[in-house]
């Protein structure tokens, strides 16, 4: 497994999590607190989160398949982008498990001159 697979997953996990937190704050401001001006914010952040979540799904599935994760575990990783702040915690745990695989792959790959 290459380090780039983990890096792109990590970037999308963080971006998706931040957008979901912003979307949650916007929806609370709009619906619960009845504050004006959140309509555009919620629309823009919601669309951005939706499209980037699709990329997150692709990258997380790619990472999970290369790590040979069980299906249940992979579903857990995929759904982390739908719960505010969950992706931060799941990303950290997946990274801890993937780094030894990357190091193992780097050790077995011969260096080119």
N, C-alpha and C positions, 0 to 999 in steps of 0.2 A: 504494500500500500504506500502511496506517495504522500508526502507532507502536504502537497497542494490540495488533495481531497479533503483533508482535515481543515485546512485553512479556509477554504471556501465555505465549508459547513459552518465553521465558527463565526465567520463574518456575517453570514445570512442569519444565523441564530441570534446574534446580538442585534442586528438591524430589525429583524422581525419582532424581537422582544421589546425593543425600545418603541417601535411604532405601535405595538399592541398596548403598551402602558399609556402612551399618548392618546390613543384612541379611547381607552377606558376613561381617562381623565376628561376627554372631550365629551363623551357620552354622558358622564355623570354631570358635567357642567350644563349640558344641553337639556337632558331629560329630568334629572333629579333636582337640580338647583334652578332650572328654568332661565338660565342666563342667555341673553341675546348675543349673537355673534359667533356662536359655536357651530352653526350650520355648515359654513364653508370649511372650517377646520376639520370637522368630523368627516365630511365628504372626501376631502383631499387625503387625509391620513388613512381613512378606511380603504380607499382605492389603492393607495400605495402599499398598505399592509396586505391587502388581498393579492396583488400581483407578486409581491416579494415573498409571500407565504408559499405561493406555487413554486417559486425557485427554491425556497427552503425545503419543500417536500422532495424536489428532485435531488438536491444535494444531500439531504439527510438519508434518502433511500440509497443513493450511490455509496455513501459512507457506510451505512449499515450492511449493505450487501458485500462490500469489500472487507468489512470486519467480521463477516459471517455471523451477524447477530440473529438470535432467534426471532421469529415473526412477532411474538408478543412484545418483546423488548423494542423491536423496530417500530411498532405501532405507538408505543409509549413515546419514543423520540419524535415521531412524526406529529403526534398530537400536542407536544410541548409548545408549539407555536400558536396554540389556541387559548392557552391559559396565561393571563398576565404574570410575568416574571418567571414562569416555569422554565422557559427556554434557557435562562441564565444558569439555573441549577443543573438542568439536564446536559447542557453543553459542557459544563465543567466536568461532570462525571464521565461523559463520553470521551472527552479529551484525555482524561487520566487513563482510560482504558485503551485509547488508540495510540498514545505516544510510545508505549513499549512495542507495539506492532510495527510502527514506523522505524523505530530504532533497530528492531530485529531485521527488517527489510534492508536497512542501510548497511548493516553488518554483513549480510549475505551477498549484497551487490558489489561486484568488483569495481574498484576505482579506475576511471579512465584517465589517461594522461593527455 
